[in-house]
Amino acid sequence: MRRSELEHVVRAAAAVLRVDELIVVGSQAILATATELDLPDEATMSFEADLLPFDDGQHELADTIDAVIGDGSMFQQTHGSYGQGVSEGTIKAPAGWKDRLVPLRVEGHDGPVTAWCMEAHDLVATRALVGREKDRSFCRAVISAGIVDAAVVAARVRDAPGTDTTRVPTCVPSHAATCSAH
């Protein structure tokens, strides 16, 4: 996904939900802090933007994102990219991550929209905690490219609530090509 595609998904989600703020928590949040030219291919492979509505106590807004601009929707068929509605309960993130959100301003259909994107170190820590192969590949690529500091990522992983410190995924600065659990 390119930044222009992320902006398009954010604009569409904001219009559908009639909001002027959303949180981007998936890998494409990296587009708020790094230029596409600096990013390795592994960091922009996804066609999905994970979007967390600010006020979604009943998960209805996340479900609306999925229904209108989600995977398999007419939006995806037309534009190639799509939005995935998520709820805060599905995110395993470092403590204080909301305090470090990075604003991405987008001109929306009804005025400006702010996509609050997960800060790069928090994002990589979150991906490391998920630990799927595509997440490990993303972590390795972003660390190898120097987009984030592996030591900061490792500290944030250890700081995530509920993390089993005996199985903490680590991204060691001297071995940036590795990102695995031990």
N, C-alpha and C positions, 0 to 999 in steps of 0.2 A: 504494500500500500504506500502510496505517496502522500505527502502532506495535503495536497489538494483533495485527494480522495477522503482522507480523514476529515477534513473540513466539510466536505460534502455530506458525509455520514452524520457528523455533528449537527450541521444545519438542518438536515432532514429529521433527525431525532428531536431536536428542539421544536421544530414546527409541529411534529406529530403530538408531542407532549404539551405543547404550549408553555414552554419554560425558556429561560434565558441562561441557564447554567446546567451543566452536566459534569460528571467526573469520568475521565477515561482511565481505566485501570489495566487494560491489556497491553500487550507488547507494542502496539502502535502509539502508545503514549510517548514513546521515545522521540517521536516526530516533533514534539513541542520543544525539545531541548537540543536536538542534534539536527544538523542539516542532512538532507538526503545524500548529498555527495560524500559526507563523512561516514555514513552508515554502511556496514557490510550487507550483502544480499540477505543473509539470515535474519537481519533485523527488520526487513521490510517485506518479507515473503507473505505474510498473512493478508488476507482480504477482509478480515474481520476486525471491527473496533469494539472492544468490550466497554459498554457504557453503563455507568451506575447513576441512576437518578438520585438527586439530593433527598427527596422525600418519597420514600417507597416502603412504608411500613407494611403494606399488604402485598408487595411485589407486583402490584397491578401495572405500574409504569414500566417496569422491566419487561413484563409480559407484552405490553403494548408495543415496545420497541421490537421485540421478536416477531410479533404478528405483522407489523406494517413494513419494517425495513430489515427484517432478519434473514437468516439463512433460508433460501428457497423462495423468498418473497419476490414480487414483481420488481421491487427496488434493486435487489441483487441481480435479477435477470437482466435488467436494463443497464445497470452501472458496473456490475462486477464485484463491487465491494458491498459490505453490509454491516449493520449494527447488531450486536449481541447484548441484550439486556441482562444485567447481572444484579445481584443483591449483595449487600455488604457481608452477609453471612457466608457467602461463598468465597470471600477473599481472605487469604492468609497473608498478612502483610506485617512489616515491622511496626513496632510501637511508634506513634507520632507521625505516621505517614500522611495523614490529612493536613498536618501543620506544614508540610513541605510541598504541597501541590503547586504545580507550575501552570500559570494561566496561558491558554491559547485562545486569542480573540478571533472570532469568526463573524463575518457579516451574515446575519440570518435573514430569513424572509421578512420577519417583523422587527428587525433591528439587531443590534449586536448580541452575540451569544458568547459566553465564556465556557470553554471546555477546560476544566481543571484537570490537568494531566499529572499522573503519578510521576514524581521526581525520579530521575534515571537510576539512582542507586537503590531506591525503594522498589522500583519496577524490576530491576535485575534480581534483587533479593526475593521478591515475590515469585518470579519465574523459577528461581533456584529451588524455592520451597515446593512448588508444584512438581518439579522434577521429571516431567515427561521428556522424551528424547528431543522434541522440538524446542522445549524450554531450555534444556542444557545446551543445545546448539546455539540458541539465541544468546545465552549467558556467555559462552565461550567467545562468540563472535564480537559481542559488544565490549567485552573486557580486552580482547586481543587488539581491537581497534582503538583502545585508549579512551573510549567514551566514558567509562566509569573506572573508579579505583577499586580493584578487587578486595583490598583490605577493608574498605568502607562497606562494600557489599557483604562480606563475611560477617562483619560486626552487626549489620542490620538483620541478617538472617538469624544470628544468635539472639537478637533482641525481639524477634517476633513472638507474640504471645502464644503459649502452648507448644513451643518448639521443643522437641526432644533433643537436648544438647549432645546426646550420644550419637545421634544420627543427623547432625547438622550438615546440610549440603555446603560445601566450601568451594570457593574460587580463589586459589592461592596465587598471589601476584607473580611469583617466580615460575608458576606453572599455569599461566592463563589459559592454556588449551584444555585444562581439566576443570570440570565442574561436576562433582559427583558427591554422593552421600557416603559417609563412613561411620 
